[in-house]
Amino acid sequence: MRRVSLPIVSLTASLAGFAFLAPAAHATGKHHRPPAEPVTCVELATDPDNGLVGAPGVKTVTSAIIPAAGTTVSYCQVNILYGTNANQNINIRVGLPLNSLDGGTGGVQGAWNGRTQGIGGGGCSGSLTVTAPVNAGYVGSGNDTGHTGGNCEPGVNEDGTYNLQFINDFIRNGMKQQVLFSKSVAKTYYAAKPAYNYWNGCSTGGRQGYVVAQELGKELDGILANAPAIYWTRFQTAQMWGQIVMKDLVGAPIAAAKLSQATASAVAACDAADGVVDGVIDDPRTCKFSATANVCGTATAPAANCLTLQEADAIDLIWDGPRNARGSKIWFGLDRGTAINALNGTNPFALGVTQFHWDMHDRNFDWRTVTMDGYAGVAQEGSRNIADVTDTFGDLDTFRRSGGKLLTFVGANDQLIMPRGVINYYREMAARDGKHDEPDFERLQRFYRLFRAPGVAHCGGGAGPQPQNLFGALVDWVEKGVAPEQILGLQNLGGGLTRTRPICLYPQTAIYNGTGSTDDAANFHCGGNLEKRRTVCADVLTKYKHEVHGRPDFDGTGLDRDDCDGRRHRHDRDDDDDDDDDGGGHRHKHW
Ligand SMILES: [Ca+2]
């Protein structure tokens, strides 16, 4: 029987072999030259020689030692208001374990472990909560992405123009300044360059990790970017698809209990196909269960919460995702086994409603006026008007060349961000790295590893074993060169029972060895290949910015059109889209 070794690491233990003042992988500290000696926390915000007072873009800066409180250690908190014009106001917070001058002990300088860790936000918010990394010895940092609260409506002005300052500060500027300032402030405070610099975020915080990797590729050594909300405009627009389907076919949202039953029925139908009955569909893309099996009066209908035919059709379309009149897939749907009601409850998901306003650059645009047929037009408006700014789908070439490591977990039953979008990006990067545009996952995995967690929901939760100690795995990868081959999944089954399971590098998955408890990770191995042709070909998307009339666009996907069509000798092309007369409306941009 194969033995499974799971990467369980200890961060404190890894400090033992820590080479302080070893040259960091990247150039750092663009803001100023550090002094030779540490400075006090107070001096950071009072002495111009420390690089903050009067520095470009620094509107205000304060610093103070925050007393210990509860489980939070005392630390030096620096607050920077950053902006290069009157309309840019990004609040950045850097939390620094006390240096030796301020009484810190136990680390490589004061209480510091020699590293920085940027913390990401969620939804339409950043985060200014930096105490978790500080308590662990890191310089922690956060930013508010230039606005207070979680409302993204100000991305469009009342007059229908875009507020690009707001959007860019939220999408990218806040995080870039956060990373740069956290590194320079650390260097000043401790009189030493950080040896390693990290990011740690999920959802929007995951997207932020990707944008830093894509656009600030030389600054960070390791990025943990989970359930990343990448392709922001495209997936958020797709968050509204189910609401439009239910409105058109049913006339109202479907009762939550019926949605839950449909999910349960899909799991019951497809659970065993992966070889283990555990309440989880290992790869939901392979499950073809139709909600019509739940139609009231049919032999297969459930005892309670059966569906009308219209409701069943709507749920099938929610699973399928939006398509255009040609039948081409515009974006991914919710996978079977995923909680449907997060996006398809009585009220739509607020960020999806806002996204329609961004797509149409109209704060008063009413999503209820959009039909299933009209959806493609809204999606196309979003792609053409704003997605180049928001969707952050650039490459990772600089990050890879700089020696960075990117680690991502995504729940295969993520109810908010459509995990196939993350897999889509991963495949595209694998194709970029591969020969003849064919995905080369092994080569990609030298610096970028995606762990797909079956049954897991958005950033955690759900029916599957939960990934453990991802950040520790990243640190081991960066600092010891130990690339994580698998992540331990842990599930509490109640009654003192637990289930463990390896969470595997995509496109591998956990395969039962055939003997022993299916609740023990030791009886599984990572293997197989989920990139089956029928699976991946079905997920090729309509050409970007041609959502209304476009055909599946194979460019850069790593997939071969003829191979997918089963027509290897045919060479028709994708450039015959006749979408200049689609009435899609505003083609012009507003910046
Ligand atoms: Ca199963």
Residues whose N, C-alpha, C, O or C-beta is under 5 A from the ligand:
A	BS01	CA	D271 A272 D274 V276 V277 D278 G279 V280 I281 D282
